[in-house]
Amino acid sequence: MDLGISGRKAIVCASSRGLGKACAMALAEAGCTVVVNGRDAATLGATADEIRKATKATVIAVVADVSTKEGQDALLAACPDPDILVNNNGGPPPKDFRQVDRPAMLEGVVQNMVTPLELVQRVIDGMMERGFGRIVNITSASVKTPLVGLDLSSGARAGLTAFLAGVAREVAHTGVTINFMLPGMFDTDRLQGSMKRMSEMKNVPIETMRAERLASVPAKRFGTAEEFGKVCAFLASAHAGYITGQNILLDGGTFRSAF
């Protein structure tokens, strides 16, 4: 399917690896010029080269911490008028809620709520003026189904979701959409790290933790980054203009609900 976004410009935050990288790859495959971002120059450079070779797209690498004003300035200097913004950022590590102190709470909110909101504020007016914009926020399945140890991540991402729910309706008439992707368990470095930390918290072997996680997924497998990226590209496409303010759950059926 031609997604109708060839020639569009996209910023994908935290895209040197994992789900962010997959989104950048899928958008590049669709013909977009893509700004990729990360804090490690070597990893980011390798990712940019990989996407260029695979897609022949224009890929701009910006080494920056998107949670800082300087990092956001660098992204927008590379792409002042993006048509597509994919908000993504790592979440706080698993921790018993009793051990989450005030500095950790504030940092979690900055990373997973404030930072994406700041980026939306900086790009949305231009999108509205041009009559086209796609904002895709990568949050987590834990927004809908809380996970032990991820209370801070769940709370901050739920705050982002609630904040932008009204904004999505306010700007929909201008051709700008705002949606959310809620990943469950995808086979990425982050999942491996999470399972390792949870196995240490529960004092069980990591193999046991992996088996427990797989058993909880009706699909009986972890998701792949590639399939996640394809959904992101569709939400950013010309065909998704009537989808806005929605939470798209990608979890292999783990969250059990009829509605």
C-alpha positions in Angstrom: 0.0 0.0 0.0 1.2 3.5 -0.9 0.9 5.4 2.4 0.7 8.7 0.6 3.5 10.4 2.7 6.4 10.2 0.3 8.3 13.5 0.6 7.0 14.2 4.0 9.4 15.1 6.9 9.4 13.1 10.1 11.1 13.4 13.5 11.4 10.2 15.4 12.6 10.6 19.0 14.8 8.0 20.7 15.2 6.1 17.4 18.7 4.7 17.5 17.3 1.3 18.5 14.2 -0.7 19.4 10.7 0.4 18.6 11.8 4.0 17.7 14.3 2.6 15.2 11.6 0.4 13.7 9.3 3.4 13.3 12.0 5.4 11.6 12.7 2.5 9.2 9.0 2.2 8.3 8.6 5.9 7.6 11.8 5.9 5.5 10.4 3.0 3.5 7.3 5.1 2.9 9.4 7.8 1.3 9.8 10.2 4.2 12.8 12.2 5.1 13.5 11.0 8.6 15.4 12.7 11.5 16.6 10.0 13.9 17.7 10.7 17.4 19.7 9.2 20.2 22.3 10.0 22.8 25.0 7.6 21.7 26.7 8.9 18.6 28.1 5.6 17.4 24.8 3.7 17.8 22.8 6.5 16.2 25.3 6.7 13.3 25.0 3.0 12.6 21.2 3.2 12.7 21.2 6.1 10.3 23.5 4.3 7.9 21.4 1.1 8.1 18.2 3.0 7.3 19.8 4.8 4.4 21.1 1.6 2.9 17.9 -0.2 3.3 15.5 2.5 2.0 17.7 5.1 0.0 15.8 7.7 2.0 17.3 10.9 3.4 18.2 10.3 7.0 19.4 13.0 9.4 21.0 11.9 12.6 20.8 14.2 15.6 22.7 13.3 18.8 20.7 14.9 21.5 18.7 14.3 24.8 15.2 15.2 23.8 14.2 15.9 27.4 16.3 19.1 27.3 15.6 22.3 25.6 19.0 22.1 23.8 18.1 18.6 22.5 14.7 19.8 21.2 16.3 22.8 19.6 18.8 20.5 17.8 15.9 18.3 16.5 14.0 21.3 15.2 17.1 22.9 13.7 17.5 19.8 11.6 13.8 19.7 10.7 12.0 23.0 11.4 8.7 22.1 9.9 8.0 18.4 10.4 4.9 16.8 9.0 5.2 13.8 11.4 6.4 13.7 15.0 6.9 10.3 16.8 7.3 10.9 20.5 9.3 8.2 22.2 11.5 8.1 25.3 12.7 5.4 27.7 10.8 4.9 30.8 11.9 4.6 34.4 13.3 1.2 35.4 11.1 -1.2 37.4 11.1 -0.3 41.1 8.8 -0.9 44.1 6.6 2.1 44.5 7.8 2.6 48.1 11.3 3.3 46.8 10.2 5.9 44.2 11.3 9.2 45.8 10.4 12.8 44.8 13.4 13.3 42.4 12.6 10.1 40.6 8.9 11.0 40.3 9.8 14.4 38.8 12.3 12.9 36.4 9.8 10.3 35.3 7.2 12.9 34.6 9.7 15.1 32.7 10.8 12.2 30.5 7.4 10.6 29.8 4.9 13.5 30.0 6.5 16.9 29.9 9.1 16.2 27.1 6.5 14.9 24.5 4.2 17.8 25.4 6.9 20.3 24.8 7.6 18.9 21.4 3.9 18.9 20.5 3.7 22.5 21.5 6.6 23.4 19.3 5.4 21.7 16.1 1.6 21.6 16.1 0.9 25.2 15.0 3.0 24.7 11.9 1.2 21.4 11.1 -2.2 23.2 11.5 -1.1 26.0 9.2 0.0 23.5 6.5 -3.2 21.4 6.9 -1.4 18.2 7.6 0.2 16.7 10.7 0.6 13.3 12.3 1.7 13.0 16.0 2.2 9.5 17.2 3.0 9.1 20.9 4.6 5.8 22.0 3.4 5.1 25.5 2.9 1.6 27.0 0.3 -1.1 27.5 0.7 -0.3 31.2 -1.4 2.8 30.7 -4.4 0.4 30.3 -3.2 -2.5 32.4 -0.8 -1.5 35.2 2.3 -3.6 35.7 4.1 -4.2 39.0 7.1 -2.0 39.3 6.2 0.3 36.5 3.9 2.6 38.5 5.9 5.7 37.7 6.0 5.0 34.0 2.3 4.1 33.9 1.4 7.3 35.7 3.5 9.7 33.6 2.3 8.1 30.3 -1.3 8.2 31.5 -0.9 11.9 32.2 0.4 12.5 28.7 -2.6 10.5 27.3 -5.1 12.5 29.3 -3.5 15.8 28.4 -3.5 15.2 24.7 -6.9 13.6 24.5 -8.6 17.0 24.5 -5.9 18.6 22.2 -6.5 15.9 19.6 -10.2 16.9 19.3 -9.3 20.6 19.3 -7.0 20.3 16.3 -8.7 17.5 14.3 -10.5 19.9 11.9 -7.1 21.2 10.6 -5.9 17.9 9.3 -3.7 17.1 12.3 -4.1 13.9 14.2 -2.8 12.8 17.6 -2.7 9.1 18.5 -1.0 6.8 20.9 0.6 3.4 20.4 0.6 1.2 23.5 3.2 -1.6 23.1 3.0 -4.7 25.2 5.9 -7.1 25.2 8.1 -6.6 22.1 11.4 -8.5 21.6 13.7 -5.5 22.2 16.7 -4.8 24.4 14.4 -2.9 26.7 12.3 -6.0 27.3 15.4 -8.1 28.0 16.6 -5.5 30.5 13.2 -5.3 32.1 13.0 -9.1 32.5 16.4 -9.1 34.0 15.5 -6.4 36.6 12.2 -8.1 37.4 13.9 -11.5 37.9 16.3 -9.8 40.3 13.4 -8.1 42.2 11.5 -11.4 42.4 14.7 -13.5 42.9 13.8 -16.0 40.1 15.9 -17.1 37.1 15.5 -14.9 34.0 14.4 -18.0 32.0 11.5 -18.4 34.4 10.6 -14.7 34.0 10.7 -15.1 30.2 8.5 -18.2 30.3 6.0 -16.4 32.6 5.8 -13.4 30.3 5.3 -15.6 27.2 2.6 -17.7 28.9 0.6 -14.5 29.7 0.4 -13.5 26.0 -2.4 -15.2 24.0 -0.4 -14.9 20.8 2.3 -17.0 22.6 5.1 -14.8 21.3 6.6 -11.4 21.8 6.0 -8.7 19.2 8.6 -7.7 16.7 9.9 -4.2 16.3 9.2 -4.4 12.5 5.5 -4.9 12.9 5.3 -2.1 15.4 7.0 0.2 13.0 4.5 -0.6 10.3 1.6 0.4 12.5 3.3 3.6 13.3 3.8 4.4 9.6 0.1 3.7 8.9 -1.0 6.1 11.7 1.3 8.7 10.1 -0.1 8.0 6.6 -2.5 9.9 4.4 -5.1 7.1 5.0 -5.3 7.6 8.8 -6.8 11.1 8.8 -10.0 10.0 10.4 -8.2 8.3 13.3 -7.4 10.7 16.2 -7.3 10.6 20.0 -7.0 6.8 20.0 -5.0 4.4 22.0 -3.8 1.6 19.8 -3.0 -1.4 22.0 -0.4 -3.8 20.5 0.0 -6.6 23.0 -0.9 -9.9 21.3 -4.2 -10.0 23.1 -2.8 -9.7 26.7 -5.3 -7.1 27.8 -8.6 -8.9 28.1 -11.5 -6.7 27.2 -14.3 -6.8 24.8 -14.3 -3.0 24.3 
